[in-house]
Amino acid sequence: MLLIGNGMVLTLGKANRVIPNGGVLIQDAKILEIGSTQDLQTRFPDARFIDAHGKLIMPGLINTHMHLYSTFARGMDSKSKSPQNFRDILEGLWWKLDKLLSMEDVYYSALTPLIECIKTGTTTIIDHHASPMAITGSLSTLAKAAKEMGVRAAFCYEVSDRDGEKIAQEGIKENADFISACQAKPDSMVAGLFGLHASLTLSDQTLVACSEAAKRLGAGFHVHVAEGIEDVEDCLTNHGMRVVERFEKFGVLGPKTIAAHCVHINDHEIELIKASNTQVVHNPESNMGNAVGVTPVLKMLDQGVRVGLGTDGYTCDMFESAKVENVLQKHAAANPSVAWAEVPQMLYANNPQIASDLFGGTFGELKEGAWADVIVVDYVPPTPLDANNWSGHLLFGVSGHAVETTVINGQVRMLDRVLVDIDEEGICARSRELAQVIWNRI
């Protein structure tokens, strides 16, 4: 047993309690009990004790759209002309980088951000992968990295026609094989989705093949939707319909599907998303950095669409993503009163629901029977913190690097800011070597 106590417990979830001098008792991978530290220590004297020293104890965070493979772009100068639009960014950076990834690159470019997830309190991720010259076995390689780091993760391979039919078919097979393996040997720490890049790189023929394969497997999709205006223009020009309409036509929408971005969608497309119970994931920093526009998050939430929060690989810190989303929606609406309730809903309610549907079990809440994904945050509130004002404390007082201790699935992965059984220095050293080789080739 493990007891994390002597802290201010913020349970979140529907019950949402704040327990001063509280504790979380963990047995194996699940939370056994929540209560006062003194009571839990008295009744379970043999439990290993982690002292929070009066700091905040809360559920681990979830990133519902991540790109681990983007790691090697950090600090890179591609020597290409300055991008003028989103397609320039794809062609000048990402489609150069992903073609150069070897299987070892895939592995190390996953390990380093997974370490950052642990260090910033992100305990679960849903990743979207691309490595067109190293496809077969890439998802199991990513799963191996996640298992070694102890981070719960879902993976998919982004099928695309941009590198030809053979590579597209290999991507379809990689998705199908990985999903089948996950289904054959269920594991609460790993899951599979069927990855698609975006409408502008997918032919009708490939969409049919993907739809048929996913249907056989009972799997949902993970796809970029109308991220840049180029995606919409391509769809209208070549297919006579908008992006969401095209995906509905080919059976991509549905309750198991994650539609990332959805920046350039109209009211009719929102209706299609809502009617199909498709889940949307917004990535504010990425959208701003790529200058693609502002996703109509407030409108979708108002109409009952489940919208989660991701990072698109821009950061591993979900507290950071929430801060940016809060100010982005206010700025776009020119209204300081918006996004106070919506952003906490996205990160602390909708993301856990998305994860629960994918992995099973209870996420984002400290309660009996929930997954034991728990973090201790170096935050001692300077004003009263209660069940009504907690979101303001997290928004203005907490960042990912305030996380001191991270427990995932009942396993301690970082204790008092020291990683447990992880050779960060060695991993990052090899990562730098591999990244330099790719930079030289680019």
RABEL-V941995 format. One record per residue. N is the residue number from 1. OMEGA is omega in degrees with one decimal (NA if undefined). D_FIRST is the distance of its C-alpha to the first C-alpha in whole Angstrom. Layout:
N|OMEGA|D_FIRST  N|OMEGA|D_FIRST
//
This chain:
1|178.9|0  2|177.6|4  3|173.3|7  4|-171.8|10  5|-177.6|13  6|178.4|16  7|174.2|18  8|-176.8|20  9|172.7|18  10|-171.9|21  11|-169.7|19  12|-176.6|23  13|-176.4|23  14|180.0|26  15|176.5|24  16|179.5|24  17|168.9|23  18|-175.2|23  19|175.9|21  20|-177.3|22  21|-177.9|19  22|-179.5|16  23|177.4|13  24|-180.0|11  25|-175.6|7  26|172.4|6  27|-176.1|5  28|-174.6|7  29|-173.6|10  30|173.9|10  31|-178.5|10  32|-175.4|9  33|173.7|11  34|178.4|13  35|178.9|15  36|-179.6|16  37|-176.9|14  38|-178.8|16  39|-178.4|15  40|178.4|11  41|179.2|11  42|-176.3|14  43|-179.2|12  44|-173.8|8  45|-176.9|10  46|-179.9|8  47|173.8|5  48|-174.4|6  49|170.8|9  50|-176.1|11  51|179.4|14  52|175.9|16  53|175.4|20  54|-176.4|21  55|-170.9|21  56|174.8|20  57|-174.8|17  58|179.1|18  59|171.6|18  60|-176.1|19  61|-173.8|22  62|176.0|24  63|-172.0|28  64|169.3|30  65|-174.2|33  66|172.2|32  67|178.7|34  68|-173.6|32  69|-178.9|36  70|-174.4|37  71|-172.4|36  72|175.0|39  73|-176.2|41  74|178.3|40  75|-175.0|43  76|170.9|45  77|-174.7|49  78|179.3|50  79|179.1|54  80|179.4|55  81|179.8|56  82|-178.5|55  83|178.7|53  84|-179.2|55  85|-175.4|53  86|178.3|50  87|176.8|52  88|178.6|53  89|178.4|49  90|-174.6|48  91|-176.2|51  92|-177.4|51  93|-167.4|47  94|-178.8|45  95|169.3|47  96|-176.2|48  97|-171.8|45  98|179.2|43  99|-176.8|46  100|-175.7|45  101|170.2|42  102|179.1|41  103|176.2|38  104|175.8|37  105|178.6|37  106|-178.1|35  107|-175.9|32  108|177.3|33  109|172.8|34  110|-175.6|30  111|-173.4|28  112|176.0|29  113|175.3|29  114|173.9|26  115|178.4|25  116|175.2|26  117|179.2|24  118|-175.5|21  119|-179.3|23  120|172.9|24  121|176.0|21  122|-170.9|23  123|-180.0|20  124|176.4|22  125|170.7|26  126|-169.1|29  127|179.8|31  128|-167.2|35  129|173.5|36  130|172.6|40  131|-167.9|41  132|177.2|44  133|177.2|45  134|-174.7|42  135|-171.7|41  136|-178.1|40  137|-177.2|36  138|-177.8|35  139|176.1|33  140|175.2|31  141|176.1|31  142|179.5|30  143|176.4|27  144|179.0|26  145|-179.8|26  146|179.1|24  147|-179.9|21  148|178.4|22  149|179.1|21  150|179.4|18  151|176.8|20  152|-172.6|20  153|172.0|24  154|-175.2|27  155|171.6|31  156|174.9|34  157|-175.7|37  158|176.5|40  159|-179.1|43  160|175.5|47  161|-173.4|50  162|179.2|51  163|175.4|51  164|-174.3|53  165|-177.1|52  166|-179.9|51  167|176.0|48  168|179.4|47  169|177.7|47  170|177.2|45  171|177.6|42  172|-179.1|43  173|179.8|42  174|175.6|39  175|-176.4|37  176|-179.0|38  177|-178.4|37  178|178.1|33  179|178.7|33  180|179.0|34  181|177.6|31  182|-180.0|28  183|-179.0|30  184|-178.7|30  185|-176.0|26  186|-178.4|24  187|-177.6|21  188|-178.5|20  189|-177.9|20  190|179.2|24  191|-179.0|27  192|170.1|30  193|179.7|33  194|-173.0|37  195|172.1|38  196|177.2|42  197|-178.6|43  198|-178.2|46  199|-173.4|49  200|177.4|51  201|-177.1|50  202|176.1|50  203|175.5|53  204|-178.6|53  205|-179.9|53  206|177.6|50  207|177.1|48  208|-179.3|50  209|179.4|48  210|-179.1|44  211|179.7|45  212|-179.5|46  213|-179.9|43  214|179.4|40  215|178.1|41  216|-176.8|41  217|-175.4|38  218|-174.7|37  219|172.8|36  220|-179.5|36  221|170.3|38  222|-167.7|37  223|172.7|40  224|-175.7|42  225|172.9|44  226|179.8|47  227|175.4|45  228|-179.8|49  229|178.0|52  230|179.3|53  231|179.0|51  232|-178.9|53  233|177.9|56  234|-177.7|56  235|179.0|55  236|-177.3|58  237|-172.0|60  238|-175.6|59  239|176.2|58  240|179.8|59  241|178.5|56  242|-170.6|53  243|-178.7|50  244|177.3|48  245|179.6|51  246|179.4|51  247|175.0|47  248|-179.5|48  249|-176.4|51  250|173.0|49  251|-178.8|46  252|-178.5|43  253|177.1|42  254|-173.6|40  255|178.3|36  256|-174.4|35  257|173.1|37  258|176.8|36  259|-177.2|39  260|174.3|39  261|-178.7|41  262|-178.4|44  263|-173.0|46  264|176.6|49  265|-179.3|49  266|-175.5|51  267|179.4|51  268|179.1|52  269|175.5|49  270|177.1|46  271|178.4|48  272|178.5|47  273|179.8|43  274|-177.2|43  275|-178.2|44  276|-176.7|42  277|175.4|39  278|-180.0|39  279|179.8|36  280|174.0|37  281|-179.4|36  282|-177.3|37  283|-167.7|37  284|-177.5|39  285|179.3|39  286|-179.7|40  287|178.8|43  288|-178.6|44  289|178.9|44  290|177.7|46  291|-177.7|48  292|-179.7|48  293|-176.8|48  294|177.8|46  295|179.2|44  296|-175.8|45  297|-175.5|41  298|179.2|43  299|-179.7|45  300|178.4|42  301|179.0|40  302|-179.4|43  303|172.9|44  304|175.1|40  305|176.0|39  306|-179.4|36  307|177.3|36  308|-176.5|33  309|177.1|32  310|-179.7|32  311|-179.5|34  312|-179.5|36  313|-179.3|35  314|-179.4|36  315|171.7|33  316|-172.0|29  317|-178.3|29  318|173.2|28  319|178.5|29  320|-179.9|32  321|179.6|33  322|178.5|33  323|-178.7|35  324|-179.7|38  325|179.5|38  326|-177.1|38  327|179.2|41  328|-177.7|43  329|176.0|43  330|-178.6|45  331|-178.2|47  332|-179.3|48  333|-173.9|49  334|-175.2|50  335|-176.9|48  336|-176.5|46  337|-176.4|45  338|171.4|43  339|177.2|40  340|179.7|38  341|-172.7|36  342|-177.8|36  343|173.8|34  344|177.0|31  345|-178.7|32  346|-173.5|32  347|-170.3|29  348|177.5|26  349|-175.6|28  350|177.0|30  351|175.6|28  352|177.7|25  353|177.3|27  354|179.1|28  355|-179.9|25  356|178.7|24  357|-176.2|27  358|-174.9|27  359|-171.2|23  360|179.0|23  361|-175.7|20  362|-179.9|19  363|169.4|20  364|-177.0|21  365|174.6|19  366|177.0|16  367|-179.0|16  368|176.5|14  369|178.2|14  370|174.6|15  371|-177.9|14  372|173.7|11  373|-168.5|14  374|176.2|14  375|173.0|17  376|-174.8|17  377|179.4|21  378|179.0|24  379|173.7|25  380|-170.7|26  381|178.3|29  382|177.2|32  383|-178.9|33  384|176.3|32  385|-180.0|29  386|-175.0|28  387|-179.2|28  388|-173.8|31  389|-176.1|32  390|-174.5|29  391|176.5|30  392|176.7|33  393|-179.4|30  394|-177.5|29  395|-172.5|32  396|-173.9|34  397|-170.7|31  398|168.6|28  399|-176.2|29  400|-177.0|27  401|169.3|27  402|-180.0|26  403|-179.0|22  404|-175.5|20  405|179.7|17  406|176.7|16  407|-178.7|13  408|179.7|14  409|178.9|13  410|-178.1|9  411|178.8|11  412|-179.5|12  413|172.4|16  414|-179.4|17  415|-179.5|16  416|177.5|19  417|175.6|21  418|178.8|21  419|-176.8|20  420|177.3|18  421|177.5|19  422|179.7|22  423|-176.8|26  424|-177.9|27  425|-179.9|30  426|-179.9|31  427|-178.2|30  428|177.6|33  429|178.9|35  430|177.5|36  431|178.9|36  432|178.8|38  433|-179.1|41  434|179.9|40  435|-179.1|41  436|178.3|44  437|178.7|45  438|179.3|45  439|179.8|47  440|179.5|50  441|177.7|50  442|NA|50
//
